[in-house]
Amino acid sequence: MQADRKLLYDLTPELTRTSTRWYITFFIFFAFFAFGIYALILQIDKGHIVTGMRDNVVWGFYIVNFIFFMGLSYSGALISGVLHLFHTAWRKPVIRLAELITVISLVIGPFFIFFCIGRLDRLYFLFIYPRIQSPITWDVIAISTDLVGCFIYLYLSFVEDFAILRDFDELNVAPWKKKLYRILSLGYSGTPRQRKLLSNARTIMSAMIIAIAIIVYSVLAWIFGVTLQPGWHSTIFGPYFVIAAVFSGTGLLIILMWIFRKIYHLEEYITKRHFVNVGVLLTIIAAFYGYFTFSDYLTKWYGSIKMDSILIDKLFNQYYSLFIFANYIGILLPGIIIAIPKFRTIPNITIAAIIALLALWVNRYIIVIPTLETPFLPVQDPRPDWIKYTPTWVEWALTMAGVSIFAMLFMLVSKIAPVISISEMQGKDQSEIMK
């Protein structure tokens, strides 16, 4: 019981007090978010002319960000689901971060689709007049299903913690938080029957969200794969996108581990062992991701289809630096850093994760933009502004707004529930977890 009380004191300080630094950080993120709202209002008023998107490049930053955030969501679902199903001992301090990545990214991602739509007043047509032949309808169904499943899974993981916080009399929080814990705990009291039911429900949902994540991100990949565009018409886009999603999510998980470990002084719970384990996972996924990337470009190059050849030439000429960063530096460098024991420190693993995350976003950029700049039909008006995409400040502002709201939601959640699951840690063999 002494260890349990120590856990409660160690893992709940962020719930009871808020520092000035927290408010300053939150205000900075909110300022970026507000600037993004201003950019969105301007875009709605003036139209897409304020963006870099034109008749040929009809997708830009918004679709890149949509794919990126949805990938983070599905990777969080896969990582948390697999760690839970296999009862991995070291998962306990980090599994909640993966669960939060899933839901928060899934909430933000679809908004970037809305930014691409010229007539938001007709958005409801997707729901009342869906056409099952349309890949967009597949996406609406898949994302809606995933959203419901991931919210249920996240809530089930919080029930025990809400009950613990409800019954912790020494927890000095606002009365509304105590009331919230009482409501959300659903009367859970930790009886053997309740524990069995909750455990079975979480196991079932873990298996379900793994399957849903694979299916849903494959559906997103098929939207590209079934399109007759240079570089997109590929049979490996489904597994390629799923592997890429796990790659990006693993990198983000390492970054969040470092941030929360540093801010909330969780060095005793999130140890070097956790960074090394997740880092090794990142290296393994990088190898698979590199293989799929190589296979994709090799088959396009060897096939010698005219438009694919033109696209590859464009990548090596106009997008050379981005191509090298996304497909060489972003894959090889993290693996080298983590594979060599001498370099395998917490700061270095975090730097490797940042490189991997940025490289994955750049990879999404060079999948979308160069293809749209290389249409099958000849461009009749070859003015550079029409055939060459350059993002405007409006698109940058909305991109930063998405990143800011992601950070803000994480900060707000950390003020309501601990970022390390108390119920996972409580009553466990702490020496096994922190070894």
N, C-alpha and C positions, 0 to 999 in steps of 0.2 A: 504493500500500500504506500510505503514511503517513496518508492520509485514512481508510482502513479502520481502522487502529489507533486513530485519534482517535475514530472512531465508537464503537468498543468501550469506550473509557474514558469517553466521554460518556454512553453509554446503559446502562451496567451498574452504576453505583454503588449503585442500590437493591437489587441482588442480593447485594452484598458486605457491606453494613452496614445496621443497623436503628437508628434514632434513638429516644430516649426519647419524643419526641413521637408517633412512630408507635405505640408500645405504649400510650400514654395514649389516643390516638384509637381504637385497636382495642378497648381495654377499654370505652370509653364505648359504642361500637356493640354490643359483646357484652352490656353491661348491659341495653340496650334489647331485644336479642334474648332474653335470659334472662327479662326481664319478660313478653315476649310468650309465651314457653313456659309461664310460670305462668298467664297468661290462658287459653291453650289448654287446659291441664289442668283449670282451673276450668270452662271451657265443656263439656268432655267429661264432667265429673262432674255438673254441674248441668243441662246441656242448653242449648238456644238461648234459654232464658228470660233468660240473663245478657246477651244481645245485644238490639239494638233491633228485630230481625226478628220479625214476627208473621204471622198467617194471610194478611193481604193483602200486606204488604211482605215477601215471602219471600226477597228478595235485598236486600243492603245494601252496606256497605263492601267485603265480600269479593268480590262480583262486579265492583264498580267497579275494585278493585285487580287482579283477574284480567284484565279487558279491558285495563287500562292497561299492565300488565307484558307481556302478550302483544303488545300493539301496539309497545312498545319493542323487543321481540325481532324482530318482523318488519321493523320499520324499519331495525334494524341490518343485517339480512340484505340488504334492498333496497339500502341505501346502499353497503355494502361490496361487494356483488356488482356493482352498476352501475359503481362507481369502478374495480373490477378489470377488468371487461370492456372498458371504454373506455380503459384504460391512462392515466388522468388523472395527469399528472405530480405535481401537488400533493397527491395522495392519500397518498403514501408515509408521512409521519409520523403520519397520523390513521386509516388504514384499520384498524389493529389494534384501536383503541378501539371502532370500529363492530362489529368481529367479536366482541369480548368482550361488548358490550352485547347482541348477539344471543343468545349461549349463556347468560349469567348470568340475563338476564331470562326466558328460556325455562325455566330450571330453577326459578325462584321462582314464576312465574305460576300454574302448575297447583295449587300448594299452597293457594291461596285458594279453589279449588273444594272441596278436602277440608274446609275449615273450614265450608262450607255444608252438608255432608252430615251428616245426623243419625245415620246408621248406618254408621260407617266400617268396621265388621266385614263389611259387605256390598259393599265397594268392588270386590272382585274379580269381582262379578257383571257389571260393565261389560265385562270381558274374556272371561269364559267363557260368558255368555249375552247377547251383544250383539244389539240389534234395529236393523237397518239403517234402519228407518223413523224411528228416533229421532234428532233433531239432536244429542243428547248423544253418541251413538255416532259421528256424523260428526266431532265435536270430538276424541274419543279417538284415532281413526285419524289425523286431521290433525296433532294435536300430536305424537303418537308418531313419525310420519314426519318431521316438521320437526325434532324433537330429534335423531334419528339423522343427518339430512343436515347440520345445522348443526355438530354435533360433528365430523363428518368434515371439513367445510370449515375449521373452526378449527384442527384438528390439522394439516392439510396446510399451513396458513400458518405453523405453528410449526416444521416439520421442519428447514428450513434454519437457523433461528436456534438450534435445539438442537444442530445439528452445529457451528455456529460457536462456541457456548459450550463445547462439548465439547473443541474443539481449541485454545481460547484458554488457553494455559498460565499466563498471568499473572492469570487470573481467580481471586481469592482467595475461594472459597466453600466451604461444608461438603462433606465427601466424599460425603454422600448426594445432594447436588445434582449433583455431577459424574457419579455413577453414574446418576442419573435422566436427565441429558442424553444419556449414552451409550446408554441403553435407548431413549429416545424418538426419537432421531435415526435409528434403524433402519439404521445403517451408511451413512448418506448421506455421500458424499465429494465431491460437486460435479462429477462427470463429466458430459460433454455429454449422454449418454443419460439420466442421472438427472435433470438439469435439465429436459430436454425432457419426460420423463414427468411430473415434478412440476408443471411449468407447464401441461401439457395437462389434468392432473387438476384443478388449481385452476380452470382456465377452465371445464371441464365442470361442476364443483360450483358455480361462481359463477352460471352460467346456471340450474342446477337449483334453487338456493335462492331465486333471484328468483321463479321460477315457483311454488315451494312456498309462499313467503311470501304471495304474492298469493292463491293458492288457499285457504290455511289461514285467513287473516284474513277472507276472504270467507265461508268456512264459519262462522266465529264470528259474523259479521254476520247470516248467514242464520238463526241460532238466534233472533235477535230478529225478523228480517223475516218468518219463516213463522209467527210467533206473533200471534194476533188480539188484540193489545193496543193501546190508544190510543198513537199516536206511534211504534210499532214496525213496524207492517205497512207497510213502505215498500220500493219497488223499488230505491232508490239506496243502501241501507245497505251493500251490498258495497263499491263504490268509495269511498263516504264513509268507511268504517272504514279502508280501506287508506290513503287520503290522510291521515286523522287520525293513523294510526300513524307515517307518515313525518314528519309535523309534530312529533310528540312526540319521536321518536328523534333528529331533527336538533337539537332544543333540548338534549336530554341530551348529545349528542356535543359540542356547544359547551361545556357546563358541565364535562364531563370533560377537555376540552382545556385549559381554564383551570386546573382543579385540578392536573393532572399537570404542566403547564407551570410552575406556581408552586412546587409541592413539590419537583420533581426538577430545577428550573432548566434547562428545555428551551427557553428563549427562542430559542436559535440554530436550533432545528429546527421548533418549532411557532410560526410567526411571525404577524404581523398579517394577512399574505396569506391564511393558512389560515382565520383567523376571519372575514375578509371573504367569502371564497368560500363557506364553510359558512353564513354569515349570509345571503348572497344566496339560497342554496338555501332557507333557512328562510323568507325573504320570498316567494319564488315559491310554495312549498308552502302558505304562509298564504293566498295569493290563491285557490288552488284549494280549500283547506279552507273559506274563507269563502264561496265560491260554492256548495259543496255544502250548507253549513249554511243559507244563505239559501234555496236551492231546497227543502230539506226542510221548513222552517217555512212558506214561502210556499204550497206545495201543500197542506199541512195546513190552513192558515188559509183559503185560497180554496175548498177543498173543502167547508167548512162542515159536515162530519160532526160530529154532536153531541158525541161523546166527545172527538174531537180538539180541538174548540172549547173544551170544558171544560178539557182539558189545557193548551192555550195560555194560557187565562185564569189557570190556576194558576201557570204559569211567570212570567207578568207580574205576578202579585200576591204569591204566597207565596215565589217564588224569584227575585224581580226582581234583587237584587244579584248573585246567582250567575250568572244569565242574562246580565246585562250584562258581567260580568267574563269569562265563558267565550267569549261570542260577539261581543263588541265590543272590549274592552280587550285581551284575549289574542290577537286576530287583527290589529287595526289598529296597536296600539302597537309591537310588534316590527317590523312593516313600516316604520313611520315612522322608528324609530330607525336601522334599517339602510339605508333608502333615501336618507337625507340624509347626504352625505359628512361634514358637520361633526360629526355625532353618532356617526360610524362608528369608534369606538375599541374596543379589546379589552374594557375593563370594561363599556361600554354594550352591546356585542353580547352579552356574557355575561348582563347583566341582562335583555335582551330574550329570551334563551333561557329564563331562569328563569320569566319571565312566561308565555311560551308553554307551557312544560311544566306549570305549575300550572293554567293555563286549560284545557288539554286534560283534566287529571284532573277538574276541576270540570265540564267538558262531559260526561264519562262519568257523573258523579254525577247531573246533571239529565236525562240520558237514561234512567237506570234508576229512580231513586226516584220522581219525580212520576208516571210512568206506573203504577207499582204502587200508588200512592195514589189512582189514578183508575180503578177497575175498572169493567167493563161492568155487572156485576150490582150492585144497590144493597147497601151495607153494612148489615147488619141491626143490628149493635151499633155505634153511632157514637161510642163512647168515643174520645177523642183518642189514647190510648195504643195503640189497635188500628188506627187508620187513618193516623196520622202517625208517620213514621219518624224516630227520633233515635238516632244511634250512641252506644253505651255505651263506657266506658273499655276494655272487653275488645276491642272492634273497633278502637279507636284503638291499643291496645297491639300487636295483631297486625299492624296496618298499619305501625307503626313498626318492628316486628320484620322485616317484609319489606324495608323500606328499609335497615335495618341490615345484614341478611345480604347484600344487594346490595353495599353499601359494603365489607363485610368480605371478600367473595369477590374484589372488585377489588383490595383491598389485598394479599391473599394471592397472587393471580396475579402482581402486580407484583414479588413477592419471588422468583418462580421464573423468569419470563421478562420481558424489557423491554417496556414499553408502546408503544415505537416499534420497528417491525420492523427489525432490523439488516440482514437480507437484502434488504429493499426498498431501503434507503438505500445499501447497500454497492455500490461500483462504479458508482454513478449520477452524473449531473452535478449536483453539489451546488448550483451557482449557479442551476440551473433550479428546484430544489426550494425554495430559500430566497429566491428573488427577491422 
